[in-house]
Amino acid sequence: MGELKLAKLPDRTPVKLSFSVAPDLHQQLQAYASAYAKAYEQEEPLSELIPAMLASFLDSDREFTKAQRGASGKS
């Protein structure tokens, strides 16, 4: 069969990471979760917010994006 318009989906198997944070960062993360709940009237656990925060951070880092494009050979 030829190539379909939709490319093969990437691996979506979650990878579990475990790490420790300093107490002050933990307080900030909890405060952010509270602000999120007030803004959107929906509570989300830190385990759901942190990956979204990291993805948003990486997506907004122009130098990282440029480096990734260069590493993959794309222009």
PDB file of N, CA, C, O and CB in Angstrom:
ATOM      1  N   MET A   1       0.844  -1.177   0.000  1.00  0.00           N
ATOM      2  CA  MET A   1       0.000   0.000   0.000  1.00  0.00           C
ATOM      3  C   MET A   1       0.890   1.242   0.000  1.00  0.00           C
ATOM      4  O   MET A   1       1.913   1.266   0.684  1.00  0.00           O
ATOM      5  CB  MET A   1      -0.960  -0.003   1.221  1.00  0.00           C
ATOM      6  N   GLY A   2       0.516   2.260  -0.750  1.00  0.00           N
ATOM      7  CA  GLY A   2       1.273   3.508  -0.812  1.00  0.00           C
ATOM      8  C   GLY A   2       1.140   4.309   0.477  1.00  0.00           C
ATOM      9  O   GLY A   2       0.428   3.916   1.401  1.00  0.00           O
ATOM     10  N   GLU A   3       1.836   5.433   0.517  1.00  0.00           N
ATOM     11  CA  GLU A   3       1.775   6.288   1.698  1.00  0.00           C
ATOM     12  C   GLU A   3       0.424   6.976   1.789  1.00  0.00           C
ATOM     13  O   GLU A   3      -0.102   7.474   0.793  1.00  0.00           O
ATOM     14  CB  GLU A   3       2.898   7.328   1.671  1.00  0.00           C
ATOM     15  N   LEU A   4      -0.122   6.998   2.975  1.00  0.00           N
ATOM     16  CA  LEU A   4      -1.375   7.701   3.217  1.00  0.00           C
ATOM     17  C   LEU A   4      -1.088   9.168   3.492  1.00  0.00           C
ATOM     18  O   LEU A   4       0.045   9.537   3.802  1.00  0.00           O
ATOM     19  CB  LEU A   4      -2.148   7.066   4.395  1.00  0.00           C
ATOM     20  N   LYS A   5      -2.090   9.985   3.382  1.00  0.00           N
ATOM     21  CA  LYS A   5      -1.932  11.409   3.666  1.00  0.00           C
ATOM     22  C   LYS A   5      -1.528  11.614   5.125  1.00  0.00           C
ATOM     23  O   LYS A   5      -0.708  12.480   5.427  1.00  0.00           O
ATOM     24  CB  LYS A   5      -3.238  12.175   3.354  1.00  0.00           C
ATOM     25  N   LEU A   6      -2.097  10.826   6.024  1.00  0.00           N
ATOM     26  CA  LEU A   6      -1.757  10.896   7.444  1.00  0.00           C
ATOM     27  C   LEU A   6      -0.522  10.035   7.677  1.00  0.00           C
ATOM     28  O   LEU A   6      -0.522   8.835   7.400  1.00  0.00           O
ATOM     29  CB  LEU A   6      -2.953  10.425   8.347  1.00  0.00           C
ATOM     30  N   ALA A   7       0.528  10.667   8.189  1.00  0.00           N
ATOM     31  CA  ALA A   7       1.748   9.921   8.483  1.00  0.00           C
ATOM     32  C   ALA A   7       1.521   8.982   9.666  1.00  0.00           C
ATOM     33  O   ALA A   7       0.578   9.141  10.441  1.00  0.00           O
ATOM     34  CB  ALA A   7       2.917  10.886   8.777  1.00  0.00           C
ATOM     35  N   LYS A   8       2.412   8.005   9.779  1.00  0.00           N
ATOM     36  CA  LYS A   8       2.335   7.073  10.896  1.00  0.00           C
ATOM     37  C   LYS A   8       2.434   7.857  12.202  1.00  0.00           C
ATOM     38  O   LYS A   8       3.291   8.729  12.351  1.00  0.00           O
ATOM     39  CB  LYS A   8       3.457   5.996  10.806  1.00  0.00           C
ATOM     40  N   LEU A   9       1.559   7.542  13.136  1.00  0.00           N
ATOM     41  CA  LEU A   9       1.546   8.238  14.414  1.00  0.00           C
ATOM     42  C   LEU A   9       2.807   7.922  15.205  1.00  0.00           C
ATOM     43  O   LEU A   9       3.308   6.799  15.155  1.00  0.00           O
ATOM     44  CB  LEU A   9       0.300   7.860  15.223  1.00  0.00           C
ATOM     45  N   PRO A  10       3.323   8.912  15.936  1.00  0.00           N
ATOM     46  CA  PRO A  10       4.527   8.676  16.738  1.00  0.00           C
ATOM     47  C   PRO A  10       4.202   7.811  17.956  1.00  0.00           C
ATOM     48  O   PRO A  10       3.037   7.631  18.311  1.00  0.00           O
ATOM     49  CB  PRO A  10       5.150  10.016  17.186  1.00  0.00           C
ATOM     50  N   ASP A  11       5.224   7.295  18.572  1.00  0.00           N
ATOM     51  CA  ASP A  11       5.060   6.517  19.798  1.00  0.00           C
ATOM     52  C   ASP A  11       4.416   7.398  20.863  1.00  0.00           C
ATOM     53  O   ASP A  11       4.925   8.477  21.169  1.00  0.00           O
ATOM     54  CB  ASP A  11       6.429   5.956  20.293  1.00  0.00           C
ATOM     55  N   ARG A  12       3.321   6.952  21.418  1.00  0.00           N
ATOM     56  CA  ARG A  12       2.606   7.731  22.436  1.00  0.00           C
ATOM     57  C   ARG A  12       2.596   7.021  23.780  1.00  0.00           C
ATOM     58  O   ARG A  12       1.780   7.336  24.646  1.00  0.00           O
ATOM     59  CB  ARG A  12       1.174   8.003  21.987  1.00  0.00           C
ATOM     60  N   THR A  13       3.491   6.073  23.955  1.00  0.00           N
ATOM     61  CA  THR A  13       3.580   5.366  25.227  1.00  0.00           C
ATOM     62  C   THR A  13       4.144   6.307  26.281  1.00  0.00           C
ATOM     63  O   THR A  13       5.260   6.802  26.126  1.00  0.00           O
ATOM     64  CB  THR A  13       4.458   4.092  25.098  1.00  0.00           C
ATOM     65  N   PRO A  14       3.396   6.565  27.350  1.00  0.00           N
ATOM     66  CA  PRO A  14       3.903   7.489  28.372  1.00  0.00           C
ATOM     67  C   PRO A  14       5.173   6.953  29.035  1.00  0.00           C
ATOM     68  O   PRO A  14       5.343   5.745  29.202  1.00  0.00           O
ATOM     69  CB  PRO A  14       2.829   7.743  29.435  1.00  0.00           C
ATOM     70  N   VAL A  15       6.040   7.858  29.400  1.00  0.00           N
ATOM     71  CA  VAL A  15       7.267   7.522  30.114  1.00  0.00           C
ATOM     72  C   VAL A  15       7.151   8.135  31.495  1.00  0.00           C
ATOM     73  O   VAL A  15       6.981   9.347  31.629  1.00  0.00           O
ATOM     74  CB  VAL A  15       8.553   8.036  29.357  1.00  0.00           C
ATOM     75  N   LYS A  16       7.240   7.309  32.514  1.00  0.00           N
ATOM     76  CA  LYS A  16       7.115   7.800  33.873  1.00  0.00           C
ATOM     77  C   LYS A  16       8.468   8.296  34.364  1.00  0.00           C
ATOM     78  O   LYS A  16       9.466   7.579  34.306  1.00  0.00           O
ATOM     79  CB  LYS A  16       6.566   6.702  34.803  1.00  0.00           C
ATOM     80  N   LEU A  17       8.486   9.537  34.849  1.00  0.00           N
ATOM     81  CA  LEU A  17       9.684  10.118  35.430  1.00  0.00           C
ATOM     82  C   LEU A  17       9.410  10.384  36.902  1.00  0.00           C
ATOM     83  O   LEU A  17       8.292  10.723  37.290  1.00  0.00           O
ATOM     84  CB  LEU A  17      10.105  11.425  34.687  1.00  0.00           C
ATOM     85  N   SER A  18      10.422  10.229  37.694  1.00  0.00           N
ATOM     86  CA  SER A  18      10.311  10.514  39.113  1.00  0.00           C
ATOM     87  C   SER A  18      11.469  11.422  39.481  1.00  0.00           C
ATOM     88  O   SER A  18      12.624  11.103  39.198  1.00  0.00           O
ATOM     89  CB  SER A  18      10.311   9.205  39.971  1.00  0.00           C
ATOM     90  N   PHE A  19      11.169  12.557  40.113  1.00  0.00           N
ATOM     91  CA  PHE A  19      12.228  13.481  40.494  1.00  0.00           C
ATOM     92  C   PHE A  19      11.812  14.255  41.739  1.00  0.00           C
ATOM     93  O   PHE A  19      10.637  14.303  42.102  1.00  0.00           O
ATOM     94  CB  PHE A  19      12.558  14.448  39.336  1.00  0.00           C
ATOM     95  N   SER A  20      12.784  14.845  42.367  1.00  0.00           N
ATOM     96  CA  SER A  20      12.547  15.630  43.575  1.00  0.00           C
ATOM     97  C   SER A  20      12.724  17.105  43.261  1.00  0.00           C
ATOM     98  O   SER A  20      13.520  17.476  42.399  1.00  0.00           O
ATOM     99  CB  SER A  20      13.499  15.198  44.714  1.00  0.00           C
ATOM    100  N   VAL A  21      11.976  17.940  43.966  1.00  0.00           N
ATOM    101  CA  VAL A  21      12.117  19.386  43.819  1.00  0.00           C
ATOM    102  C   VAL A  21      12.338  19.999  45.194  1.00  0.00           C
ATOM    103  O   VAL A  21      11.994  19.409  46.219  1.00  0.00           O
ATOM    104  CB  VAL A  21      10.866  20.007  43.128  1.00  0.00           C
ATOM    105  N   ALA A  22      12.911  21.176  45.195  1.00  0.00           N
ATOM    106  CA  ALA A  22      13.126  21.893  46.442  1.00  0.00           C
ATOM    107  C   ALA A  22      11.774  22.324  47.024  1.00  0.00           C
ATOM    108  O   ALA A  22      10.814  22.530  46.282  1.00  0.00           O
ATOM    109  CB  ALA A  22      14.048  23.123  46.215  1.00  0.00           C
ATOM    110  N   PRO A  23      11.703  22.458  48.350  1.00  0.00           N
ATOM    111  CA  PRO A  23      10.432  22.846  48.976  1.00  0.00           C
ATOM    112  C   PRO A  23       9.843  24.143  48.416  1.00  0.00           C
ATOM    113  O   PRO A  23       8.627  24.248  48.255  1.00  0.00           O
ATOM    114  CB  PRO A  23      10.629  22.995  50.461  1.00  0.00           C
ATOM    115  N   ASP A  24      10.692  25.131  48.119  1.00  0.00           N
ATOM    116  CA  ASP A  24      10.152  26.394  47.600  1.00  0.00           C
ATOM    117  C   ASP A  24       9.558  26.217  46.201  1.00  0.00           C
ATOM    118  O   ASP A  24       8.557  26.857  45.875  1.00  0.00           O
ATOM    119  CB  ASP A  24      11.249  27.466  47.568  1.00  0.00           C
ATOM    120  N   LEU A  25      10.158  25.360  45.372  1.00  0.00           N
ATOM    121  CA  LEU A  25       9.582  25.092  44.058  1.00  0.00           C
ATOM    122  C   LEU A  25       8.268  24.340  44.207  1.00  0.00           C
ATOM    123  O   LEU A  25       7.315  24.609  43.476  1.00  0.00           O
ATOM    124  CB  LEU A  25      10.565  24.289  43.184  1.00  0.00           C
ATOM    125  N   HIS A  26       8.207  23.416  45.129  1.00  0.00           N
ATOM    126  CA  HIS A  26       6.960  22.685  45.370  1.00  0.00           C
ATOM    127  C   HIS A  26       5.843  23.646  45.768  1.00  0.00           C
ATOM    128  O   HIS A  26       4.708  23.505  45.313  1.00  0.00           O
ATOM    129  CB  HIS A  26       7.160  21.618  46.465  1.00  0.00           C
ATOM    130  N   GLN A  27       6.160  24.610  46.608  1.00  0.00           N
ATOM    131  CA  GLN A  27       5.165  25.611  47.011  1.00  0.00           C
ATOM    132  C   GLN A  27       4.708  26.428  45.805  1.00  0.00           C
ATOM    133  O   GLN A  27       3.521  26.723  45.660  1.00  0.00           O
ATOM    134  CB  GLN A  27       5.741  26.544  48.099  1.00  0.00           C
ATOM    135  N   GLN A  28       5.647  26.789  44.950  1.00  0.00           N
ATOM    136  CA  GLN A  28       5.292  27.548  43.750  1.00  0.00           C
ATOM    137  C   GLN A  28       4.409  26.722  42.815  1.00  0.00           C
ATOM    138  O   GLN A  28       3.458  27.243  42.231  1.00  0.00           O
ATOM    139  CB  GLN A  28       6.560  28.001  43.012  1.00  0.00           C
ATOM    140  N   LEU A  29       4.721  25.451  42.676  1.00  0.00           N
ATOM    141  CA  LEU A  29       3.901  24.583  41.827  1.00  0.00           C
ATOM    142  C   LEU A  29       2.490  24.440  42.392  1.00  0.00           C
ATOM    143  O   LEU A  29       1.515  24.455  41.642  1.00  0.00           O
ATOM    144  CB  LEU A  29       4.556  23.198  41.684  1.00  0.00           C
ATOM    145  N   GLN A  30       2.382  24.303  43.698  1.00  0.00           N
ATOM    146  CA  GLN A  30       1.065  24.224  44.324  1.00  0.00           C
ATOM    147  C   GLN A  30       0.300  25.539  44.135  1.00  0.00           C
ATOM    148  O   GLN A  30      -0.904  25.532  43.878  1.00  0.00           O
ATOM    149  CB  GLN A  30       1.201  23.892  45.826  1.00  0.00           C
ATOM    150  N   ALA A  31       1.008  26.667  44.263  1.00  0.00           N
ATOM    151  CA  ALA A  31       0.371  27.966  44.048  1.00  0.00           C
ATOM    152  C   ALA A  31      -0.098  28.097  42.595  1.00  0.00           C
ATOM    153  O   ALA A  31      -1.167  28.648  42.334  1.00  0.00           O
ATOM    154  CB  ALA A  31       1.345  29.114  44.406  1.00  0.00           C
ATOM    155  N   TYR A  32       0.693  27.596  41.664  1.00  0.00           N
ATOM    156  CA  TYR A  32       0.302  27.639  40.258  1.00  0.00           C
ATOM    157  C   TYR A  32      -0.943  26.783  40.031  1.00  0.00           C
ATOM    158  O   TYR A  32      -1.855  27.186  39.309  1.00  0.00           O
ATOM    159  CB  TYR A  32       1.461  27.159  39.356  1.00  0.00           C
ATOM    160  N   ALA A  33      -0.979  25.615  40.641  1.00  0.00           N
ATOM    161  CA  ALA A  33      -2.147  24.740  40.511  1.00  0.00           C
ATOM    162  C   ALA A  33      -3.393  25.438  41.058  1.00  0.00           C
ATOM    163  O   ALA A  33      -4.479  25.308  40.492  1.00  0.00           O
ATOM    164  CB  ALA A  33      -1.910  23.399  41.253  1.00  0.00           C
ATOM    165  N   SER A  34      -3.239  26.169  42.145  1.00  0.00           N
ATOM    166  CA  SER A  34      -4.370  26.921  42.704  1.00  0.00           C
ATOM    167  C   SER A  34      -4.807  28.020  41.748  1.00  0.00           C
ATOM    168  O   SER A  34      -6.003  28.208  41.523  1.00  0.00           O
ATOM    169  CB  SER A  34      -3.998  27.527  44.071  1.00  0.00           C
ATOM    170  N   ALA A  35      -3.851  28.745  41.186  1.00  0.00           N
ATOM    171  CA  ALA A  35      -4.173  29.805  40.233  1.00  0.00           C
ATOM    172  C   ALA A  35      -4.858  29.223  38.997  1.00  0.00           C
ATOM    173  O   ALA A  35      -5.797  29.818  38.467  1.00  0.00           O
ATOM    174  CB  ALA A  35      -2.899  30.573  39.827  1.00  0.00           C
ATOM    175  N   TYR A  36      -4.394  28.073  38.544  1.00  0.00           N
ATOM    176  CA  TYR A  36      -4.999  27.392  37.396  1.00  0.00           C
ATOM    177  C   TYR A  36      -6.451  27.036  37.710  1.00  0.00           C
ATOM    178  O   TYR A  36      -7.343  27.259  36.891  1.00  0.00           O
ATOM    179  CB  TYR A  36      -4.194  26.116  37.026  1.00  0.00           C
ATOM    180  N   ALA A  37      -6.680  26.484  38.895  1.00  0.00           N
ATOM    181  CA  ALA A  37      -8.034  26.091  39.291  1.00  0.00           C
ATOM    182  C   ALA A  37      -8.967  27.301  39.344  1.00  0.00           C
ATOM    183  O   ALA A  37     -10.128  27.210  38.945  1.00  0.00           O
ATOM    184  CB  ALA A  37      -8.008  25.389  40.656  1.00  0.00           C
ATOM    185  N   LYS A  38      -8.462  28.420  39.830  1.00  0.00           N
ATOM    186  CA  LYS A  38      -9.286  29.637  39.877  1.00  0.00           C
ATOM    187  C   LYS A  38      -9.558  30.167  38.472  1.00  0.00           C
ATOM    188  O   LYS A  38     -10.675  30.585  38.168  1.00  0.00           O
ATOM    189  CB  LYS A  38      -8.596  30.723  40.724  1.00  0.00           C
ATOM    190  N   ALA A  39      -8.542  30.149  37.624  1.00  0.00           N
ATOM    191  CA  ALA A  39      -8.685  30.693  36.277  1.00  0.00           C
ATOM    192  C   ALA A  39      -9.644  29.872  35.419  1.00  0.00           C
ATOM    193  O   ALA A  39     -10.420  30.425  34.639  1.00  0.00           O
ATOM    194  CB  ALA A  39      -7.332  30.764  35.603  1.00  0.00           C
ATOM    195  N   TYR A  40      -9.585  28.553  35.569  1.00  0.00           N
ATOM    196  CA  TYR A  40     -10.363  27.675  34.691  1.00  0.00           C
ATOM    197  C   TYR A  40     -11.487  26.934  35.408  1.00  0.00           C
ATOM    198  O   TYR A  40     -12.192  26.121  34.809  1.00  0.00           O
ATOM    199  CB  TYR A  40      -9.451  26.678  34.044  1.00  0.00           C
ATOM    200  N   GLU A  41     -11.641  27.224  36.688  1.00  0.00           N
ATOM    201  CA  GLU A  41     -12.681  26.578  37.505  1.00  0.00           C
ATOM    202  C   GLU A  41     -12.632  25.058  37.389  1.00  0.00           C
ATOM    203  O   GLU A  41     -13.662  24.386  37.332  1.00  0.00           O
ATOM    204  CB  GLU A  41     -14.067  27.080  37.092  1.00  0.00           C
ATOM    205  N   GLN A  42     -11.416  24.541  37.357  1.00  0.00           N
ATOM    206  CA  GLN A  42     -11.212  23.092  37.290  1.00  0.00           C
ATOM    207  C   GLN A  42      -9.860  22.770  37.906  1.00  0.00           C
ATOM    208  O   GLN A  42      -8.830  23.283  37.469  1.00  0.00           O
ATOM    209  CB  GLN A  42     -11.294  22.570  35.817  1.00  0.00           C
ATOM    210  N   GLU A  43      -9.870  21.934  38.903  1.00  0.00           N
ATOM    211  CA  GLU A  43      -8.616  21.527  39.534  1.00  0.00           C
ATOM    212  C   GLU A  43      -7.948  20.434  38.705  1.00  0.00           C
ATOM    213  O   GLU A  43      -8.600  19.526  38.192  1.00  0.00           O
ATOM    214  CB  GLU A  43      -8.864  21.034  40.982  1.00  0.00           C
ATOM    215  N   GLU A  44      -6.645  20.551  38.594  1.00  0.00           N
ATOM    216  CA  GLU A  44      -5.836  19.543  37.910  1.00  0.00           C
ATOM    217  C   GLU A  44      -4.688  19.178  38.832  1.00  0.00           C
ATOM    218  O   GLU A  44      -4.114  20.055  39.477  1.00  0.00           O
ATOM    219  CB  GLU A  44      -5.310  20.061  36.521  1.00  0.00           C
ATOM    220  N   PRO A  45      -4.340  17.896  38.909  1.00  0.00           N
ATOM    221  CA  PRO A  45      -3.208  17.499  39.759  1.00  0.00           C
ATOM    222  C   PRO A  45      -1.888  17.976  39.154  1.00  0.00           C
ATOM    223  O   PRO A  45      -1.771  18.155  37.941  1.00  0.00           O
ATOM    224  CB  PRO A  45      -3.181  15.962  39.949  1.00  0.00           C
ATOM    225  N   LEU A  46      -0.907  18.176  40.020  1.00  0.00           N
ATOM    226  CA  LEU A  46       0.410  18.585  39.542  1.00  0.00           C
ATOM    227  C   LEU A  46       0.966  17.604  38.520  1.00  0.00           C
ATOM    228  O   LEU A  46       1.692  17.999  37.608  1.00  0.00           O
ATOM    229  CB  LEU A  46       1.374  18.719  40.708  1.00  0.00           C
ATOM    230  N   SER A  47       0.631  16.332  38.667  1.00  0.00           N
ATOM    231  CA  SER A  47       1.131  15.316  37.732  1.00  0.00           C
ATOM    232  C   SER A  47       0.605  15.540  36.313  1.00  0.00           C
ATOM    233  O   SER A  47       1.193  15.035  35.357  1.00  0.00           O
ATOM    234  CB  SER A  47       0.736  13.918  38.214  1.00  0.00           C
ATOM    235  N   GLU A  48      -0.488  16.287  36.160  1.00  0.00           N
ATOM    236  CA  GLU A  48      -0.999  16.639  34.834  1.00  0.00           C
ATOM    237  C   GLU A  48      -0.491  18.006  34.392  1.00  0.00           C
ATOM    238  O   GLU A  48      -0.242  18.223  33.206  1.00  0.00           O
ATOM    239  CB  GLU A  48      -2.530  16.623  34.830  1.00  0.00           C
ATOM    240  N   LEU A  49      -0.337  18.925  35.335  1.00  0.00           N
ATOM    241  CA  LEU A  49       0.100  20.272  34.995  1.00  0.00           C
ATOM    242  C   LEU A  49       1.579  20.344  34.630  1.00  0.00           C
ATOM    243  O   LEU A  49       1.949  21.045  33.687  1.00  0.00           O
ATOM    244  CB  LEU A  49      -0.178  21.198  36.142  1.00  0.00           C
ATOM    245  N   ILE A  50       2.420  19.635  35.359  1.00  0.00           N
ATOM    246  CA  ILE A  50       3.866  19.746  35.138  1.00  0.00           C
ATOM    247  C   ILE A  50       4.268  19.340  33.714  1.00  0.00           C
ATOM    248  O   ILE A  50       5.039  20.071  33.092  1.00  0.00           O
ATOM    249  CB  ILE A  50       4.614  18.881  36.151  1.00  0.00           C
ATOM    250  N   PRO A  51       3.790  18.223  33.169  1.00  0.00           N
ATOM    251  CA  PRO A  51       4.171  17.911  31.779  1.00  0.00           C
ATOM    252  C   PRO A  51       3.713  18.987  30.792  1.00  0.00           C
ATOM    253  O   PRO A  51       4.430  19.304  29.843  1.00  0.00           O
ATOM    254  CB  PRO A  51       3.585  16.563  31.368  1.00  0.00           C
ATOM    255  N   ALA A  52       2.520  19.549  31.012  1.00  0.00           N
ATOM    256  CA  ALA A  52       2.029  20.607  30.127  1.00  0.00           C
ATOM    257  C   ALA A  52       2.893  21.865  30.263  1.00  0.00           C
ATOM    258  O   ALA A  52       3.165  22.545  29.274  1.00  0.00           O
ATOM    259  CB  ALA A  52       0.551  20.934  30.442  1.00  0.00           C
ATOM    260  N   MET A  53       3.316  22.167  31.483  1.00  0.00           N
ATOM    261  CA  MET A  53       4.175  23.327  31.713  1.00  0.00           C
ATOM    262  C   MET A  53       5.528  23.132  31.026  1.00  0.00           C
ATOM    263  O   MET A  53       6.047  24.053  30.396  1.00  0.00           O
ATOM    264  CB  MET A  53       4.369  23.565  33.228  1.00  0.00           C
ATOM    265  N   LEU A  54       6.090  21.944  31.149  1.00  0.00           N
ATOM    266  CA  LEU A  54       7.381  21.667  30.511  1.00  0.00           C
ATOM    267  C   LEU A  54       7.280  21.736  28.987  1.00  0.00           C
ATOM    268  O   LEU A  54       8.156  22.294  28.327  1.00  0.00           O
ATOM    269  CB  LEU A  54       7.897  20.287  30.938  1.00  0.00           C
ATOM    270  N   ALA A  55       6.217  21.172  28.439  1.00  0.00           N
ATOM    271  CA  ALA A  55       6.024  21.211  26.990  1.00  0.00           C
ATOM    272  C   ALA A  55       5.880  22.649  26.509  1.00  0.00           C
ATOM    273  O   ALA A  55       6.453  23.021  25.485  1.00  0.00           O
ATOM    274  CB  ALA A  55       4.788  20.389  26.585  1.00  0.00           C
ATOM    275  N   SER A  56       5.125  23.454  27.235  1.00  0.00           N
ATOM    276  CA  SER A  56       4.943  24.860  26.882  1.00  0.00           C
ATOM    277  C   SER A  56       6.277  25.611  26.936  1.00  0.00           C
ATOM    278  O   SER A  56       6.590  26.413  26.056  1.00  0.00           O
ATOM    279  CB  SER A  56       3.918  25.522  27.825  1.00  0.00           C
ATOM    280  N   PHE A  57       7.045  25.337  27.972  1.00  0.00           N
ATOM    281  CA  PHE A  57       8.361  25.969  28.105  1.00  0.00           C
ATOM    282  C   PHE A  57       9.260  25.612  26.926  1.00  0.00           C
ATOM    283  O   PHE A  57       9.874  26.492  26.322  1.00  0.00           O
ATOM    284  CB  PHE A  57       9.029  25.547  29.423  1.00  0.00           C
ATOM    285  N   LEU A  58       9.340  24.331  26.599  1.00  0.00           N
ATOM    286  CA  LEU A  58      10.205  23.893  25.501  1.00  0.00           C
ATOM    287  C   LEU A  58       9.730  24.457  24.169  1.00  0.00           C
ATOM    288  O   LEU A  58      10.551  24.860  23.345  1.00  0.00           O
ATOM    289  CB  LEU A  58      10.251  22.364  25.434  1.00  0.00           C
ATOM    290  N   ASP A  59       8.425  24.492  23.946  1.00  0.00           N
ATOM    291  CA  ASP A  59       7.882  25.023  22.697  1.00  0.00           C
ATOM    292  C   ASP A  59       8.171  26.512  22.545  1.00  0.00           C
ATOM    293  O   ASP A  59       8.285  27.005  21.423  1.00  0.00           O
ATOM    294  CB  ASP A  59       6.380  24.779  22.631  1.00  0.00           C
ATOM    295  N   SER A  60       8.292  27.229  23.650  1.00  0.00           N
ATOM    296  CA  SER A  60       8.501  28.678  23.583  1.00  0.00           C
ATOM    297  C   SER A  60       9.980  29.069  23.580  1.00  0.00           C
ATOM    298  O   SER A  60      10.295  30.252  23.451  1.00  0.00           O
ATOM    299  CB  SER A  60       7.807  29.347  24.749  1.00  0.00           C
ATOM    300  N   ASP A  61      10.878  28.121  23.716  1.00  0.00           N
ATOM    301  CA  ASP A  61      12.312  28.411  23.744  1.00  0.00           C
ATOM    302  C   ASP A  61      12.855  28.423  22.316  1.00  0.00           C
ATOM    303  O   ASP A  61      13.095  27.368  21.729  1.00  0.00           O
ATOM    304  CB  ASP A  61      13.075  27.366  24.614  1.00  0.00           C
ATOM    305  N   ARG A  62      13.047  29.616  21.761  1.00  0.00           N
ATOM    306  CA  ARG A  62      13.461  29.753  20.364  1.00  0.00           C
ATOM    307  C   ARG A  62      14.816  29.117  20.083  1.00  0.00           C
ATOM    308  O   ARG A  62      14.999  28.466  19.055  1.00  0.00           O
ATOM    309  CB  ARG A  62      13.504  31.210  19.983  1.00  0.00           C
ATOM    310  N   GLU A  63      15.756  29.304  20.989  1.00  0.00           N
ATOM    311  CA  GLU A  63      17.093  28.742  20.770  1.00  0.00           C
ATOM    312  C   GLU A  63      17.049  27.217  20.771  1.00  0.00           C
ATOM    313  O   GLU A  63      17.730  26.573  19.973  1.00  0.00           O
ATOM    314  CB  GLU A  63      18.071  29.242  21.847  1.00  0.00           C
ATOM    315  N   PHE A  64      16.258  26.645  21.656  1.00  0.00           N
ATOM    316  CA  PHE A  64      16.110  25.192  21.700  1.00  0.00           C
ATOM    317  C   PHE A  64      15.474  24.695  20.407  1.00  0.00           C
ATOM    318  O   PHE A  64      15.912  23.695  19.838  1.00  0.00           O
ATOM    319  CB  PHE A  64      15.262  24.764  22.919  1.00  0.00           C
ATOM    320  N   THR A  65      14.438  25.397  19.945  1.00  0.00           N
ATOM    321  CA  THR A  65      13.762  25.007  18.708  1.00  0.00           C
ATOM    322  C   THR A  65      14.735  25.047  17.534  1.00  0.00           C
ATOM    323  O   THR A  65      14.750  24.135  16.707  1.00  0.00           O
ATOM    324  CB  THR A  65      12.557  25.927  18.435  1.00  0.00           C
ATOM    325  N   LYS A  66      15.548  26.105  17.459  1.00  0.00           N
ATOM    326  CA  LYS A  66      16.542  26.208  16.390  1.00  0.00           C
ATOM    327  C   LYS A  66      17.542  25.056  16.470  1.00  0.00           C
ATOM    328  O   LYS A  66      17.887  24.448  15.457  1.00  0.00           O
ATOM    329  CB  LYS A  66      17.279  27.558  16.467  1.00  0.00           C
ATOM    330  N   ALA A  67      18.001  24.766  17.684  1.00  0.00           N
ATOM    331  CA  ALA A  67      18.968  23.685  17.870  1.00  0.00           C
ATOM    332  C   ALA A  67      18.368  22.344  17.468  1.00  0.00           C
ATOM    333  O   ALA A  67      19.052  21.510  16.875  1.00  0.00           O
ATOM    334  CB  ALA A  67      19.444  23.635  19.327  1.00  0.00           C
ATOM    335  N   GLN A  68      17.109  22.133  17.783  1.00  0.00           N
ATOM    336  CA  GLN A  68      16.438  20.881  17.409  1.00  0.00           C
ATOM    337  C   GLN A  68      16.318  20.747  15.901  1.00  0.00           C
ATOM    338  O   GLN A  68      16.528  19.668  15.346  1.00  0.00           O
ATOM    339  CB  GLN A  68      15.052  20.806  18.046  1.00  0.00           C
ATOM    340  N   ARG A  69      15.977  21.850  15.241  1.00  0.00           N
ATOM    341  CA  ARG A  69      15.885  21.808  13.777  1.00  0.00           C
ATOM    342  C   ARG A  69      17.241  21.515  13.170  1.00  0.00           C
ATOM    343  O   ARG A  69      17.339  20.743  12.216  1.00  0.00           O
ATOM    344  CB  ARG A  69      15.334  23.132  13.223  1.00  0.00           C
ATOM    345  N   GLY A  70      18.285  22.117  13.707  1.00  0.00           N
ATOM    346  CA  GLY A  70      19.628  21.879  13.200  1.00  0.00           C
ATOM    347  C   GLY A  70      20.084  20.450  13.442  1.00  0.00           C
ATOM    348  O   GLY A  70      20.758  19.857  12.600  1.00  0.00           O
ATOM    349  N   ALA A  71      19.719  19.901  14.586  1.00  0.00           N
ATOM    350  CA  ALA A  71      20.123  18.531  14.928  1.00  0.00           C
ATOM    351  C   ALA A  71      19.421  17.504  14.053  1.00  0.00           C
ATOM    352  O   ALA A  71      19.964  16.432  13.786  1.00  0.00           O
ATOM    353  CB  ALA A  71      19.830  18.242  16.397  1.00  0.00           C
ATOM    354  N   SER A  72      18.203  17.834  13.605  1.00  0.00           N
ATOM    355  CA  SER A  72      17.460  16.867  12.800  1.00  0.00           C
ATOM    356  C   SER A  72      17.707  17.050  11.304  1.00  0.00           C
ATOM    357  O   SER A  72      17.188  16.296  10.482  1.00  0.00           O
ATOM    358  CB  SER A  72      15.973  16.983  13.092  1.00  0.00           C
ATOM    359  N   GLY A  73      18.513  18.070  10.959  1.00  0.00           N
ATOM    360  CA  GLY A  73      18.843  18.285   9.545  1.00  0.00           C
ATOM    361  C   GLY A  73      17.784  19.051   8.796  1.00  0.00           C
ATOM    362  O   GLY A  73      17.865  19.179   7.574  1.00  0.00           O
ATOM    363  N   LYS A  74      16.776  19.571   9.507  1.00  0.00           N
ATOM    364  CA  LYS A  74      15.709  20.343   8.850  1.00  0.00           C
ATOM    365  C   LYS A  74      16.100  21.810   8.818  1.00  0.00           C
ATOM    366  O   LYS A  74      16.897  22.268   9.637  1.00  0.00           O
ATOM    367  CB  LYS A  74      14.345  20.158   9.582  1.00  0.00           C
ATOM    368  N   SER A  75      15.538  22.541   7.872  1.00  0.00           N
ATOM    369  CA  SER A  75      15.806  23.980   7.783  1.00  0.00           C
ATOM    370  C   SER A  75      14.605  24.775   8.178  1.00  0.00           C
ATOM    371  O   SER A  75      14.648  26.005   8.163  1.00  0.00           O
ATOM    372  CB  SER A  75      16.234  24.366   6.388  1.00  0.00           C
TER     373      SER A  75
END
